[in-house]
């Protein structure tokens, strides 16, 4: 199996073998992320293919050889959430709606009108917040709000009780709200 | 801003966090599993080693409560009657009486006056050599020199004969005449750890008893007979 640098080089050479190698190395993990968000395996496969196309279009000029999997993971997450947003009305994406509501607890005024937000900067603040948490807390938060895992799955993966997962998430949301306010994000 | 925008906006968090969340479970599981499997493997290996070692030892020799080899269990050992047999294998010097007293008063030997019991002697034939290994216990009547407060001491002596003649090997010299219930004065030393090969196996005296019997003299408790000279036992006591 090729390493990330070799795979990305294939993209730079416009060699479609790059896509095949990406699929071989990361296909399953990417499908899992998509399936976790969409809860639909066929759509997850479509998102996976869209991810490869997106990667093909973005490399070059981008060179994500040092962070190839996070690059692909972010891409597929973005694609999946686009689908969720578009199809919210069909009420098929319960998880998306549920998590959105949970995260509203982190916001001071969730019903405010649209305002300009620098998402890159906001992500940096959230990353900073997570990086000062314990590994377990960090894991629980990320699995819930980045990978869309349900409580039961997180409890199994972290080998803790479901009630502990719920309590930890509740506390983390409150802490994140305060952290965002302290960083000047009155959202 | 609504929660869904925060949810979507989180997509671009640090790359290391994505890697972390993907590998944390695995690391945790590996950590637990590794520790458990290492511990389990270690226990298993140790159990096998202990069982094997125990069985192997048990299969080869019997051991007494003192942890010493029961000489009857040595391969090829034939138990012989000790009541009529004298194993004379002395190659030690016969000192003039005064010198004998001086030497043994000041050296590291152990001297007890007591009665012998539980005498056991085996012979092992090894080609032209015949080895005699004896173990016995001495009920101490008078601890004359360097004996702890034990009421009984266990000693051994090893003799080797080649074609009927004493073959003095290393530090195994001894001059012991033991009959059942013999009471006498015994010169003992700590059993040497030097190994001697008998029928392809290596043995040392300290595998059979803690003390090695050097000499035995007729004694009535007050005096003992040293090659025809009567010597007071008290003359051997340490100052």
Interface residues (C-beta under 8 A of the other chain):
Chain A: X29 X67 X69 X70 X71 X73 X74 X77 X78 X81 X85 X96 X97 X99 X100 X101 X102 X103 X104 X105 X106 X107 X110 X111 X112 X114 X115 X117 X119 X120 X122 X123 X124 X126 X127 X130 X131 X135 X138 X139 X142 X143 X145 X146 X147 X157 X158 X159 X187
Chain B: X1 X2 X3 X4 X5 X6 X7 X8 X9 X10 X11 X12 X13 X14 X15 X16 X17 X18 X19 X20 X21 X22 X24 X25 X28 X32
